[in-house]
Amino acid sequence: MKRLLCKGKIHRATVTEASLDYVGSITIDASLMKNANILPYEMVQVTSLRNATRWKTYAIPAAEGSGKICLNGPPAHLFQPGDLVIILSLGLFEEEEIRTVVPRVVFVDEQNQMTHYKDHPLFDEDGEVNWVALQP
């Protein structure tokens, strides 16, 4: 059996741009992508804290340190500069692989610069589900 799990998340990033006349995707500061374990062209889910809109698209990197978070194409109608968003990276894992997955949450400031991150190991040293460590 395969399970769909969160493998990385950028928490409460600020949309810096919304570009309707672009082919599609979300442009994300490359340093945030690296820290959240998001590869170029990987599918991500973007959720607006303003209106609960949820959009799936692929991520493309912006310059490292730029703080850029730009919704391109159709989602430019739904996300506006200044909106806070959660960018979620998902992975489909076999049961054996799950033991090695360590989801990471990346926290950013108002300029989308990483302030810190928190890893959430799914299993403890004894191989048991780590329920306590999964708390925010």
N, CA, C and O atoms as a Tinker XYZ file with bonds, in Angstrom:
   544  protein
     1  N      0.844000   -1.181000    0.000000    73     2
     2  CA     0.000000    0.000000    0.000000    64     1     3
     3  C      0.885000    1.238000    0.000000    63     2     4     5
     4  O      1.922000    1.282000    0.661000    81     3
     5  N      0.458000    2.226000   -0.745000    73     3     6
     6  CA     1.135000    3.517000   -0.746000    64     5     7
     7  C      0.330000    4.498000    0.078000    63     6     8     9
     8  O     -0.896000    4.414000    0.147000    81     7
     9  N      1.038000    5.437000    0.706000    73     7    10
    10  CA     0.386000    6.486000    1.492000    64     9    11
    11  C      0.851000    7.846000    0.986000    63    10    12    13
    12  O      2.017000    8.038000    0.641000    81    11
    13  N     -0.088000    8.779000    0.951000    73    11    14
    14  CA     0.212000   10.149000    0.558000    64    13    15
    15  C      0.515000   10.942000    1.822000    63    14    16    17
    16  O     -0.350000   11.094000    2.685000    81    15
    17  N      1.752000   11.453000    1.935000    73    15    18
    18  CA     2.182000   12.158000    3.136000    64    17    19
    19  C      2.743000   13.537000    2.800000    63    18    20    21
    20  O      3.231000   13.779000    1.696000    81    19
    21  N      2.659000   14.414000    3.765000    73    19    22
    22  CA     3.346000   15.696000    3.678000    64    21    23
    23  C      4.833000   15.423000    3.834000    63    22    24    25
    24  O      5.241000   14.740000    4.773000    81    23
    25  N      5.642000   15.945000    2.931000    73    23    26
    26  CA     7.090000   15.792000    3.066000    64    25    27
    27  C      7.776000   17.118000    3.314000    63    26    28    29
    28  O      8.928000   17.155000    3.744000    81    27
    29  N      7.071000   18.213000    3.044000    73    27    30
    30  CA     7.632000   19.535000    3.288000    64    29    31
    31  C      6.558000   20.594000    3.215000    63    30    32    33
    32  O      5.544000   20.432000    2.536000    81    31
    33  N      6.801000   21.698000    3.937000    73    31    34
    34  CA     5.797000   22.757000    3.965000    64    33    35
    35  C      6.481000   24.089000    4.222000    63    34    36    37
    36  O      7.386000   24.186000    5.051000    81    35
    37  N      6.041000   25.112000    3.504000    73    35    38
    38  CA     6.448000   26.484000    3.781000    64    37    39
    39  C      5.235000   27.136000    4.429000    63    38    40    41
    40  O      4.176000   27.256000    3.813000    81    39
    41  N      5.401000   27.551000    5.670000    73    39    42
    42  CA     4.278000   27.986000    6.487000    64    41    43
    43  C      4.144000   29.508000    6.523000    63    42    44    45
    44  O      5.066000   30.218000    6.924000    81    43
    45  N      2.983000   29.990000    6.098000    73    43    46
    46  CA     2.612000   31.408000    6.173000    64    45    47
    47  C      3.549000   32.312000    5.369000    63    46    48    49
    48  O      4.005000   33.347000    5.855000    81    47
    49  N      3.823000   31.902000    4.137000    73    47    50
    50  CA     4.585000   32.759000    3.230000    64    49    51
    51  C      3.669000   33.864000    2.710000    63    50    52    53
    52  O      2.451000   33.696000    2.660000    81    51
    53  N      4.250000   34.973000    2.331000    73    51    54
    54  CA     3.492000   36.097000    1.806000    64    53    55
    55  C      3.611000   36.126000    0.290000    63    54    56    57
    56  O      4.718000   36.122000   -0.250000    81    55
    57  N      2.476000   36.156000   -0.398000    73    55    58
    58  CA     2.487000   36.272000   -1.855000    64    57    59
    59  C      3.069000   37.640000   -2.215000    63    58    60    61
    60  O      2.607000   38.670000   -1.725000    81    59
    61  N      4.089000   37.634000   -3.078000    73    59    62
    62  CA     4.720000   38.892000   -3.491000    64    61    63
    63  C      4.215000   39.363000   -4.849000    63    62    64    65
    64  O      4.257000   40.555000   -5.155000    81    63
    65  N      3.733000   38.414000   -5.671000    73    63    66
    66  CA     3.261000   38.749000   -7.012000    64    65    67
    67  C      2.164000   37.770000   -7.430000    63    66    68    69
    68  O      2.075000   36.649000   -6.931000    81    67
    69  N      1.337000   38.234000   -8.363000    73    67    70
    70  CA     0.351000   37.375000   -9.022000    64    69    71
    71  C      0.365000   37.794000  -10.490000    63    70    72    73
    72  O     -0.034000   38.908000  -10.831000    81    71
    73  N      0.824000   36.898000  -11.348000    73    71    74
    74  CA     1.038000   37.230000  -12.751000    64    73    75
    75  C      0.114000   36.411000  -13.649000    63    74    76    77
    76  O      0.387000   35.246000  -13.938000    81    75
    77  N     -0.971000   37.026000  -14.083000    73    75    78
    78  CA    -1.956000   36.334000  -14.919000    64    77    79
    79  C     -1.380000   35.938000  -16.270000    63    78    80    81
    80  O     -1.709000   34.869000  -16.784000    81    79
    81  N     -0.542000   36.760000  -16.847000    73    79    82
    82  CA    -0.029000   36.522000  -18.205000    64    81    83
    83  C      1.230000   35.670000  -18.213000    63    82    84    85
    84  O      2.195000   35.978000  -18.911000    81    83
    85  N      1.213000   34.613000  -17.443000    73    83    86
    86  CA     2.316000   33.665000  -17.412000    64    85    87
    87  C      1.704000   32.287000  -17.621000    63    86    88    89
    88  O      0.525000   32.081000  -17.333000    81    87
    89  N      2.484000   31.358000  -18.112000    73    87    90
    90  CA     1.964000   30.050000  -18.495000    64    89    91
    91  C      1.309000   29.296000  -17.331000    63    90    92    93
    92  O      0.310000   28.609000  -17.543000    81    91
    93  N      1.826000   29.401000  -16.152000    73    91    94
    94  CA     1.285000   28.693000  -14.995000    64    93    95
    95  C      2.360000   28.467000  -13.972000    63    94    96    97
    96  O      3.513000   28.828000  -14.211000    81    95
    97  N      2.039000   27.893000  -12.862000    73    95    98
    98  CA     2.975000   27.508000  -11.810000    64    97    99
    99  C      2.990000   28.491000  -10.646000    63    98   100   101
   100  O      2.251000   29.476000  -10.619000    81    99
   101  N      3.856000   28.187000   -9.691000    73    99   102
   102  CA     4.177000   29.106000   -8.605000    64   101   103
   103  C      5.691000   29.263000   -8.585000    63   102   104   105
   104  O      6.428000   28.277000   -8.618000    81   103
   105  N      6.140000   30.490000   -8.534000    73   103   106
   106  CA     7.567000   30.775000   -8.442000    64   105   107
   107  C      7.890000   30.982000   -6.972000    63   106   108   109
   108  O      7.259000   31.794000   -6.294000    81   107
   109  N      8.885000   30.236000   -6.482000    73   107   110
   110  CA     9.243000   30.250000   -5.062000    64   109   111
   111  C     10.745000   30.466000   -4.925000    63   110   112   113
   112  O     11.537000   29.874000   -5.659000    81   111
   113  N     11.127000   31.318000   -3.979000    73   111   114
   114  CA    12.532000   31.523000   -3.638000    64   113   115
   115  C     13.208000   30.152000   -3.536000    63   114   116   117
   116  O     12.764000   29.295000   -2.772000    81   115
   117  N     14.280000   29.947000   -4.307000    73   115   118
   118  CA    14.954000   28.645000   -4.371000    64   117   119
   119  C     15.450000   28.177000   -3.007000    63   118   120   121
   120  O     15.454000   26.975000   -2.742000    81   119
   121  N     15.868000   29.095000   -2.135000    73   119   122
   122  CA    16.348000   28.660000   -0.820000    64   121   123
   123  C     15.211000   28.067000   -0.001000    63   122   124   125
   124  O     15.429000   27.128000    0.765000    81   123
   125  N     13.997000   28.600000   -0.149000    73   123   126
   126  CA    12.845000   28.031000    0.551000    64   125   127
   127  C     12.500000   26.660000   -0.025000    63   126   128   129
   128  O     12.174000   25.730000    0.714000    81   127
   129  N     12.575000   26.542000   -1.359000    73   127   130
   130  CA    12.313000   25.241000   -1.986000    64   129   131
   131  C     13.282000   24.188000   -1.468000    63   130   132   133
   132  O     12.876000   23.083000   -1.107000    81   131
   133  N     14.563000   24.534000   -1.433000    73   131   134
   134  CA    15.573000   23.575000   -0.963000    64   133   135
   135  C     15.290000   23.146000    0.475000    63   134   136   137
   136  O     15.321000   21.958000    0.796000    81   135
   137  N     15.016000   24.115000    1.326000    73   135   138
   138  CA    14.805000   23.807000    2.745000    64   137   139
   139  C     13.524000   23.029000    2.991000    63   138   140   141
   140  O     13.446000   22.270000    3.956000    81   139
   141  N     12.513000   23.199000    2.137000    73   139   142
   142  CA    11.244000   22.475000    2.290000    64   141   143
   143  C     11.200000   21.187000    1.466000    63   142   144   145
   144  O     10.164000   20.527000    1.396000    81   143
   145  N     12.338000   20.830000    0.838000    73   143   146
   146  CA    12.426000   19.597000    0.055000    64   145   147
   147  C     11.471000   19.606000   -1.140000    63   146   148   149
   148  O     10.779000   18.624000   -1.408000    81   147
   149  N     11.447000   20.739000   -1.853000    73   147   150
   150  CA    10.629000   20.876000   -3.063000    64   149   151
   151  C     11.567000   21.022000   -4.253000    63   150   152   153
   152  O     12.411000   21.917000   -4.279000    81   151
   153  N     11.419000   20.150000   -5.228000    73   151   154
   154  CA    12.250000   20.202000   -6.426000    64   153   155
   155  C     11.602000   21.073000   -7.502000    63   154   156   157
   156  O     10.384000   21.253000   -7.503000    81   155
   157  N     12.412000   21.615000   -8.420000    73   155   158
   158  CA    11.823000   22.335000   -9.555000    64   157   159
   159  C     10.856000   21.421000  -10.317000    63   158   160   161
   160  O     11.156000   20.253000  -10.564000    81   159
   161  N      9.724000   21.955000  -10.675000    73   159   162
   162  CA     8.652000   21.287000  -11.413000    64   161   163
   163  C      7.883000   20.253000  -10.586000    63   162   164   165
   164  O      7.052000   19.522000  -11.125000    81   163
   165  N      8.153000   20.190000   -9.297000    73   163   166
   166  CA     7.382000   19.302000   -8.423000    64   165   167
   167  C      6.000000   19.915000   -8.178000    63   166   168   169
   168  O      5.863000   21.132000   -8.050000    81   167
   169  N      4.986000   19.060000   -8.114000    73   167   170
   170  CA     3.637000   19.515000   -7.810000    64   169   171
   171  C      3.544000   19.902000   -6.337000    63   170   172   173
   172  O      4.038000   19.196000   -5.458000    81   171
   173  N      2.897000   21.041000   -6.089000    73   171   174
   174  CA     2.666000   21.508000   -4.724000    64   173   175
   175  C      1.218000   21.964000   -4.595000    63   174   176   177
   176  O      0.544000   22.244000   -5.586000    81   175
   177  N      0.766000   22.030000   -3.369000    73   175   178
   178  CA    -0.563000   22.561000   -3.069000    64   177   179
   179  C     -0.363000   23.891000   -2.356000    63   178   180   181
   180  O      0.422000   23.989000   -1.412000    81   179
   181  N     -1.079000   24.914000   -2.814000    73   179   182
   182  CA    -0.993000   26.246000   -2.219000    64   181   183
   183  C     -2.364000   26.571000   -1.646000    63   182   184   185
   184  O     -3.376000   26.487000   -2.342000    81   183
   185  N     -2.387000   26.945000   -0.360000    73   183   186
   186  CA    -3.649000   27.268000    0.303000    64   185   187
   187  C     -3.591000   28.692000    0.824000    63   186   188   189
   188  O     -2.631000   29.080000    1.489000    81   187
   189  N     -4.618000   29.468000    0.521000    73   187   190
   190  CA    -4.714000   30.856000    0.973000    64   189   191
   191  C     -5.319000   30.914000    2.363000    63   190   192   193
   192  O     -6.358000   30.303000    2.615000    81   191
   193  N     -4.681000   31.645000    3.269000    73   191   194
   194  CA    -5.263000   31.856000    4.589000    64   193   195
   195  C     -6.351000   32.921000    4.542000    63   194   196   197
   196  O     -7.152000   33.019000    5.470000    81   195
   197  N     -6.394000   33.728000    3.467000    73   195   198
   198  CA    -7.401000   34.784000    3.334000    64   197   199
   199  C     -8.767000   34.216000    2.965000    63   198   200   201
   200  O     -9.782000   34.597000    3.548000    81   199
   201  N     -8.789000   33.297000    1.987000    73   199   202
   202  CA   -10.085000   32.845000    1.479000    64   201   203
   203  C    -10.210000   31.321000    1.356000    63   202   204   205
   204  O    -11.170000   30.824000    0.767000    81   203
   205  N     -9.264000   30.594000    1.898000    73   203   206
   206  CA    -9.278000   29.126000    1.909000    64   205   207
   207  C     -9.174000   28.499000    0.521000    63   206   208   209
   208  O     -9.417000   27.302000    0.366000    81   207
   209  N     -8.819000   29.284000   -0.478000    73   207   210
   210  CA    -8.598000   28.733000   -1.811000    64   209   211
   211  C     -7.435000   27.749000   -1.753000    63   210   212   213
   212  O     -6.421000   27.998000   -1.103000    81   211
   213  N     -7.605000   26.626000   -2.448000    73   211   214
   214  CA    -6.548000   25.618000   -2.537000    64   213   215
   215  C     -6.258000   25.380000   -4.007000    63   214   216   217
   216  O     -7.172000   25.117000   -4.789000    81   215
   217  N     -4.991000   25.470000   -4.387000    73   215   218
   218  CA    -4.596000   25.333000   -5.775000    64   217   219
   219  C     -3.424000   24.365000   -5.861000    63   218   220   221
   220  O     -2.525000   24.405000   -5.022000    81   219
   221  N     -3.426000   23.499000   -6.862000    73   219   222
   222  CA    -2.290000   22.616000   -7.113000    64   221   223
   223  C     -1.616000   23.056000   -8.403000    63   222   224   225
   224  O     -2.271000   23.303000   -9.415000    81   223
   225  N     -0.312000   23.146000   -8.344000    73   223   226
   226  CA     0.471000   23.545000   -9.499000    64   225   227
   227  C      1.899000   23.066000   -9.298000    63   226   228   229
   228  O      2.201000   22.409000   -8.302000    81   227
   229  N      2.778000   23.389000  -10.236000    73   227   230
   230  CA     4.171000   22.985000  -10.097000    64   229   231
   231  C      5.015000   24.190000   -9.685000    63   230   232   233
   232  O      4.701000   25.336000  -10.004000    81   231
   233  N      6.096000   23.889000   -8.965000    73   231   234
   234  CA     6.974000   24.934000   -8.431000    64   233   235
   235  C      8.152000   25.168000   -9.365000    63   234   236   237
   236  O      8.746000   24.228000   -9.892000    81   235
   237  N      8.476000   26.444000   -9.558000    73   235   238
   238  CA     9.698000   26.800000  -10.268000    64   237   239
   239  C     10.495000   27.750000   -9.370000    63   238   240   241
   240  O      9.917000   28.580000   -8.669000    81   239
   241  N     11.823000   27.622000   -9.398000    73   239   242
   242  CA    12.629000   28.408000   -8.465000    64   241   243
   243  C     12.850000   29.845000   -8.929000    63   242   244   245
   244  O     13.051000   30.122000  -10.111000    81   243
   245  N     12.805000   30.745000   -7.950000    73   243   246
   246  CA    13.225000   32.138000   -8.132000    64   245   247
   247  C     14.626000   32.248000   -7.533000    63   246   248   249
   248  O     15.113000   31.299000   -6.918000    81   247
   249  N     15.254000   33.366000   -7.704000    73   247   250
   250  CA    16.599000   33.580000   -7.174000    64   249   251
   251  C     16.624000   33.333000   -5.667000    63   250   252   253
   252  O     15.706000   33.716000   -4.941000    81   251
   253  N     17.700000   32.684000   -5.216000    73   251   254
   254  CA    17.849000   32.428000   -3.781000    64   253   255
   255  C     17.905000   33.739000   -3.022000    63   254   256   257
   256  O     18.600000   34.677000   -3.414000    81   255
   257  N     17.159000   33.787000   -1.926000    73   255   258
   258  CA    17.151000   34.977000   -1.087000    64   257   259
   259  C     16.224000   36.075000   -1.562000    63   258   260   261
   260  O     16.112000   37.115000   -0.912000    81   259
   261  N     15.552000   35.860000   -2.696000    73   259   262
   262  CA    14.682000   36.893000   -3.274000    64   261   263
   263  C     13.392000   37.078000   -2.478000    63   262   264   265
   264  O     12.786000   38.149000   -2.519000    81   263
   265  N     12.972000   36.042000   -1.757000    73   263   266
   266  CA    11.707000   36.092000   -1.039000    64   265   267
   267  C     10.494000   36.009000   -1.953000    63   266   268   269
   268  O      9.365000   36.214000   -1.508000    81   267
   269  N     10.715000   35.714000   -3.209000    73   267   270
   270  CA     9.632000   35.712000   -4.189000    64   269   271
   271  C      8.684000   34.538000   -4.006000    63   270   272   273
   272  O      9.102000   33.386000   -3.893000    81   271
   273  N      7.402000   34.861000   -3.980000    73   271   274
   274  CA     6.315000   33.881000   -4.011000    64   273   275
   275  C      5.311000   34.452000   -5.008000    63   274   276   277
   276  O      4.567000   35.376000   -4.680000    81   275
   277  N      5.287000   33.908000   -6.215000    73   275   278
   278  CA     4.448000   34.458000   -7.282000    64   277   279
   279  C      3.538000   33.376000   -7.844000    63   278   280   281
   280  O      4.012000   32.341000   -8.313000    81   279
   281  N      2.234000   33.613000   -7.799000    73   279   282
   282  CA     1.262000   32.727000   -8.426000    64   281   283
   283  C      1.102000   33.148000   -9.869000    63   282   284   285
   284  O      0.768000   34.297000  -10.158000    81   283
   285  N      1.341000   32.213000  -10.776000    73   283   286
   286  CA     1.350000   32.499000  -12.202000    64   285   287
   287  C      0.154000   31.867000  -12.906000    63   286   288   289
   288  O     -0.265000   30.761000  -12.565000    81   287
   289  N     -0.390000   32.577000  -13.886000    73   287   290
   290  CA    -1.493000   32.046000  -14.668000    64   289   291
   291  C     -2.810000   32.139000  -13.926000    63   290   292   293
   292  O     -3.018000   33.086000  -13.169000    81   291
   293  N     -3.718000   31.170000  -14.123000    73   291   294
   294  CA    -5.066000   31.237000  -13.545000    64   293   295
   295  C     -5.131000   31.534000  -12.052000    63   294   296   297
   296  O     -6.023000   32.276000  -11.640000    81   295
   297  N     -4.221000   30.990000  -11.199000    73   295   298
   298  CA    -4.369000   31.284000   -9.770000    64   297   299
   299  C     -4.136000   32.758000   -9.420000    63   298   300   301
   300  O     -4.386000   33.173000   -8.288000    81   299
   301  N     -3.661000   33.544000  -10.380000    73   299   302
   302  CA    -3.500000   34.985000  -10.134000    64   301   303
   303  C     -4.859000   35.641000   -9.870000    63   302   304   305
   304  O     -4.925000   36.728000   -9.296000    81   303
   305  N     -5.935000   34.980000  -10.289000    73   303   306
   306  CA    -7.279000   35.477000   -9.982000    64   305   307
   307  C     -7.654000   35.212000   -8.519000    63   306   308   309
   308  O     -8.521000   35.892000   -7.969000    81   307
   309  N     -7.007000   34.233000   -7.891000    73   307   310
   310  CA    -7.400000   33.770000   -6.569000    64   309   311
   311  C     -6.461000   34.200000   -5.447000    63   310   312   313
   312  O     -6.872000   34.285000   -4.289000    81   311
   313  N     -5.209000   34.468000   -5.783000    73   311   314
   314  CA    -4.194000   34.849000   -4.803000    64   313   315
   315  C     -3.664000   36.224000   -5.183000    63   314   316   317
   316  O     -3.355000   36.478000   -6.348000    81   315
   317  N     -3.559000   37.112000   -4.194000    73   315   318
   318  CA    -3.105000   38.473000   -4.445000    64   317   319
   319  C     -1.875000   38.788000   -3.598000    63   318   320   321
   320  O     -1.686000   38.183000   -2.543000    81   319
   321  N     -1.030000   39.730000   -4.044000    73   319   322
   322  CA     0.109000   40.136000   -3.219000    64   321   323
   323  C     -0.368000   40.521000   -1.816000    63   322   324   325
   324  O     -1.372000   41.213000   -1.646000    81   323
   325  N      0.372000   40.060000   -0.841000    73   323   326
   326  CA     0.020000   40.307000    0.550000    64   325   327
   327  C     -0.707000   39.147000    1.207000    63   326   328   329
   328  O     -0.736000   39.054000    2.434000    81   327
   329  N     -1.298000   38.258000    0.407000    73   327   330
   330  CA    -1.980000   37.086000    0.969000    64   329   331
   331  C     -0.966000   36.171000    1.656000    63   330   332   333
   332  O      0.153000   35.998000    1.174000    81   331
   333  N     -1.365000   35.598000    2.770000    73   331   334
   334  CA    -0.562000   34.576000    3.418000    64   333   335
   335  C     -0.984000   33.221000    2.863000    63   334   336   337
   336  O     -2.172000   32.949000    2.689000    81   335
   337  N      0.014000   32.371000    2.586000    73   335   338
   338  CA    -0.259000   31.059000    2.010000    64   337   339
   339  C      0.549000   29.985000    2.720000    63   338   340   341
   340  O      1.574000   30.254000    3.348000    81   339
   341  N      0.059000   28.777000    2.600000    73   339   342
   342  CA     0.794000   27.592000    3.017000    64   341   343
   343  C      1.093000   26.808000    1.741000    63   342   344   345
   344  O      0.194000   26.515000    0.953000    81   343
   345  N      2.353000   26.480000    1.554000    73   343   346
   346  CA     2.785000   25.723000    0.378000    64   345   347
   347  C      3.174000   24.336000    0.869000    63   346   348   349
   348  O      4.105000   24.176000    1.659000    81   347
   349  N      2.445000   23.341000    0.388000    73   347   350
   350  CA     2.581000   21.981000    0.886000    64   349   351
   351  C      3.107000   21.065000   -0.211000    63   350   352   353
   352  O      2.581000   21.037000   -1.324000    81   351
   353  N      4.147000   20.323000    0.122000    73   351   354
   354  CA     4.723000   19.342000   -0.787000    64   353   355
   355  C      4.331000   17.953000   -0.311000    63   354   356   357
   356  O      4.548000   17.600000    0.848000    81   355
   357  N      3.758000   17.175000   -1.204000    73   355   358
   358  CA     3.289000   15.838000   -0.862000    64   357   359
   359  C      4.129000   14.780000   -1.558000    63   358   360   361
   360  O      4.718000   15.029000   -2.611000    81   359
   361  N      4.178000   13.608000   -0.964000    73   359   362
   362  CA     4.878000   12.497000   -1.581000    64   361   363
   363  C      4.071000   11.230000   -1.412000    63   362   364   365
   364  O      3.384000   11.056000   -0.405000    81   363
   365  N      4.149000   10.351000   -2.381000    73   363   366
   366  CA     3.481000    9.054000   -2.333000    64   365   367
   367  C      4.546000    8.018000   -1.984000    63   366   368   369
   368  O      5.499000    7.815000   -2.736000    81   367
   369  N      4.371000    7.369000   -0.841000    73   367   370
   370  CA     5.416000    6.501000   -0.314000    64   369   371
   371  C      4.906000    5.090000   -0.081000    63   370   372   373
   372  O      3.766000    4.882000    0.331000    81   371
   373  N      5.777000    4.123000   -0.355000    73   371   374
   374  CA     5.529000    2.730000    0.016000    64   373   375
   375  C      5.705000    2.616000    1.525000    63   374   376   377
   376  O      6.385000    3.437000    2.139000    81   375
   377  N      5.088000    1.589000    2.124000    73   375   378
   378  CA     5.176000    1.395000    3.569000    64   377   379
   379  C      6.628000    1.379000    4.064000    63   378   380   381
   380  O      6.924000    1.955000    5.111000    81   379
   381  N      7.529000    0.732000    3.330000    73   379   382
   382  CA     8.925000    0.643000    3.755000    64   381   383
   383  C      9.593000    2.024000    3.747000    63   382   384   385
   384  O     10.421000    2.320000    4.608000    81   383
   385  N      9.232000    2.857000    2.782000    73   383   386
   386  CA     9.832000    4.184000    2.657000    64   385   387
   387  C      9.406000    5.139000    3.767000    63   386   388   389
   388  O     10.152000    6.050000    4.125000    81   387
   389  N      8.217000    4.933000    4.308000    73   387   390
   390  CA     7.661000    5.857000    5.289000    64   389   391
   391  C      8.576000    6.009000    6.498000    63   390   392   393
   392  O      8.644000    7.084000    7.095000    81   391
   393  N      9.273000    4.951000    6.857000    73   391   394
   394  CA    10.160000    5.011000    8.029000    64   393   395
   395  C     11.302000    5.993000    7.842000    63   394   396   397
   396  O     11.918000    6.418000    8.819000    81   395
   397  N     11.590000    6.356000    6.613000    73   395   398
   398  CA    12.696000    7.296000    6.368000    64   397   399
   399  C     12.206000    8.723000    6.098000    63   398   400   401
   400  O     13.022000    9.633000    5.957000    81   399
   401  N     10.911000    8.926000    6.025000    73   399   402
   402  CA    10.365000   10.257000    5.736000    64   401   403
   403  C     10.410000   11.120000    6.994000    63   402   404   405
   404  O      9.957000   10.715000    8.064000    81   403
   405  N     10.967000   12.316000    6.839000    73   403   406
   406  CA    10.999000   13.286000    7.935000    64   405   407
   407  C     10.451000   14.599000    7.385000    63   406   408   409
   408  O     11.203000   15.409000    6.842000    81   407
   409  N      9.147000   14.811000    7.522000    73   407   410
   410  CA     8.570000   16.056000    7.021000    64   409   411
   411  C      9.212000   17.267000    7.690000    63   410   412   413
   412  O      9.524000   17.248000    8.880000    81   411
   413  N      9.403000   18.325000    6.891000    73   411   414
   414  CA    10.003000   19.558000    7.403000    64   413   415
   415  C      9.050000   20.718000    7.176000    63   414   416   417
   416  O      8.502000   20.886000    6.087000    81   415
   417  N      8.859000   21.512000    8.213000    73   415   418
   418  CA     8.079000   22.738000    8.116000    64   417   419
   419  C      9.051000   23.906000    8.175000    63   418   420   421
   420  O      9.824000   24.040000    9.124000    81   419
   421  N      9.004000   24.750000    7.149000    73   419   422
   422  CA     9.861000   25.930000    7.059000    64   421   423
   423  C      9.032000   27.149000    7.444000    63   422   424   425
   424  O      7.969000   27.393000    6.874000    81   423
   425  N      9.524000   27.905000    8.407000    73   423   426
   426  CA     8.858000   29.119000    8.874000    64   425   427
   427  C      9.578000   30.327000    8.295000    63   426   428   429
   428  O     10.807000   30.357000    8.226000    81   427
   429  N      8.801000   31.325000    7.878000    73   427   430
   430  CA     9.379000   32.511000    7.241000    64   429   431
   431  C      8.899000   33.783000    7.941000    63   430   432   433
   432  O      7.904000   33.781000    8.666000    81   431
   433  N      9.638000   34.866000    7.702000    73   431   434
   434  CA     9.221000   36.167000    8.214000    64   433   435
   435  C      8.386000   36.889000    7.159000    63   434   436   437
   436  O      8.000000   36.282000    6.160000    81   435
   437  N      8.106000   38.165000    7.366000    73   435   438
   438  CA     7.245000   38.930000    6.453000    64   437   439
   439  C      7.871000   39.129000    5.067000    63   438   440   441
   440  O      7.164000   39.426000    4.105000    81   439
   441  N      9.187000   38.966000    4.965000    73   439   442
   442  CA     9.871000   39.088000    3.666000    64   441   443
   443  C     10.170000   37.718000    3.049000    63   442   444   445
   444  O     10.967000   37.608000    2.118000    81   443
   445  N      9.528000   36.689000    3.576000    73   443   446
   446  CA     9.716000   35.310000    3.097000    64   445   447
   447  C     11.155000   34.831000    3.228000    63   446   448   449
   448  O     11.652000   34.079000    2.390000    81   447
   449  N     11.813000   35.275000    4.284000    73   447   450
   450  CA    13.140000   34.752000    4.606000    64   449   451
   451  C     12.956000   33.729000    5.713000    63   450   452   453
   452  O     12.237000   33.970000    6.683000    81   451
   453  N     13.614000   32.581000    5.563000    73   451   454
   454  CA    13.451000   31.524000    6.549000    64   453   455
   455  C     13.954000   31.999000    7.910000    63   454   456   457
   456  O     15.069000   32.507000    8.033000    81   455
   457  N     13.117000   31.824000    8.922000    73   455   458
   458  CA    13.529000   32.141000   10.287000    64   457   459
   459  C     14.022000   30.885000   10.991000    63   458   460   461
   460  O     14.985000   30.927000   11.757000    81   459
   461  N     13.356000   29.776000   10.727000    73   459   462
   462  CA    13.754000   28.496000   11.294000    64   461   463
   463  C     12.934000   27.393000   10.617000    63   462   464   465
   464  O     12.021000   27.664000    9.837000    81   463
   465  N     13.276000   26.174000   10.930000    73   463   466
   466  CA    12.492000   25.037000   10.443000    64   465   467
   467  C     12.344000   24.034000   11.573000    63   466   468   469
   468  O     13.076000   24.062000   12.562000    81   467
   469  N     11.377000   23.150000   11.394000    73   467   470
   470  CA    11.179000   22.076000   12.358000    64   469   471
   471  C     10.951000   20.781000   11.593000    63   470   472   473
   472  O     10.052000   20.684000   10.757000    81   471
   473  N     11.772000   19.800000   11.893000    73   471   474
   474  CA    11.593000   18.468000   11.326000    64   473   475
   475  C     10.641000   17.685000   12.220000    63   474   476   477
   476  O     10.638000   17.846000   13.441000    81   475
   477  N      9.837000   16.838000   11.591000    73   475   478
   478  CA     8.841000   16.046000   12.310000    64   477   479
   479  C      9.040000   14.565000   12.004000    63   478   480   481
   480  O      8.338000   14.014000   11.155000    81   479
   481  N      9.991000   13.906000   12.684000    73   479   482
   482  CA    10.188000   12.466000   12.449000    64   481   483
   483  C      8.889000   11.711000   12.745000    63   482   484   485
   484  O      8.243000   11.940000   13.768000    81   483
   485  N      8.525000   10.821000   11.845000    73   483   486
   486  CA     7.283000   10.070000   12.016000    64   485   487
   487  C      7.421000    8.932000   13.018000    63   486   488   489
   488  O      6.430000    8.481000   13.591000    81   487
   489  N      8.665000    8.463000   13.231000    73   487   490
   490  CA     8.908000    7.325000   14.114000    64   489   491
   491  C      9.984000    7.671000   15.125000    63   490   492   493
   492  O     10.914000    8.419000   14.825000    81   491
   493  N      9.850000    7.115000   16.339000    73   491   494
   494  CA    10.860000    7.334000   17.372000    64   493   495
   495  C     11.972000    6.291000   17.244000    63   494   496   497
   496  O     11.976000    5.481000   16.317000    81   495
   497  N     12.908000    6.325000   18.185000    73   495   498
   498  CA    14.068000    5.417000   18.146000    64   497   499
   499  C     13.662000    3.941000   18.225000    63   498   500   501
   500  O     14.384000    3.062000   17.754000    81   499
   501  N     12.495000    3.685000   18.828000    73   499   502
   502  CA    12.028000    2.305000   18.968000    64   501   503
   503  C     11.200000    1.827000   17.774000    63   502   504   505
   504  O     10.696000    0.705000   17.775000    81   503
   505  N     11.063000    2.682000   16.757000    73   503   506
   506  CA    10.297000    2.307000   15.586000    64   505   507
   507  C      8.806000    2.491000   15.722000    63   506   508   509
   508  O      8.047000    2.042000   14.863000    81   507
   509  N      8.363000    3.151000   16.798000    73   507   510
   510  CA     6.943000    3.400000   17.036000    64   509   511
   511  C      6.570000    4.768000   16.455000    63   510   512   513
   512  O      7.406000    5.666000   16.361000    81   511
   513  N      5.304000    4.904000   16.072000    73   511   514
   514  CA     4.837000    6.200000   15.564000    64   513   515
   515  C      5.081000    7.261000   16.636000    63   514   516   517
   516  O      4.740000    7.071000   17.804000    81   515
   517  N      5.658000    8.349000   16.233000    73   515   518
   518  CA     6.057000    9.420000   17.137000    64   517   519
   519  C      4.938000   10.458000   17.246000    63   518   520   521
   520  O      5.059000   11.565000   16.722000    81   519
   521  N      3.861000   10.098000   17.922000    73   519   522
   522  CA     2.683000   10.971000   18.009000    64   521   523
   523  C      3.005000   12.307000   18.630000    63   522   524   525
   524  O      2.511000   13.328000   18.152000    81   523
   525  N      3.802000   12.349000   19.664000    73   523   526
   526  CA     4.100000   13.598000   20.367000    64   525   527
   527  C      4.891000   14.551000   19.476000    63   526   528   529
   528  O      4.597000   15.746000   19.463000    81   527
   529  N      5.872000   14.071000   18.740000    73   527   530
   530  CA     6.705000   14.926000   17.903000    64   529   531
   531  C      5.939000   15.551000   16.757000    63   530   532   533
   532  O      6.420000   16.495000   16.132000    81   531
   533  N      4.755000   15.040000   16.473000    73   531   534
   534  CA     3.983000   15.576000   15.359000    64   533   535
   535  C      3.212000   16.826000   15.734000    63   534   536   537
   536  O      2.579000   17.443000   14.877000    81   535
   537  N      3.255000   17.206000   17.001000    73   535   538
   538  CA     2.561000   18.431000   17.418000    64   537   539
   539  C      3.336000   19.642000   16.901000    63   538   540   541
   540  O      4.560000   19.591000   16.779000    81   539
   541  N      2.619000   20.737000   16.597000    73   539   542
   542  CA     3.308000   21.938000   16.088000    64   541   543
   543  C      4.261000   22.523000   17.100000    63   542   544
   544  O      4.912000   23.530000   16.823000    81   543
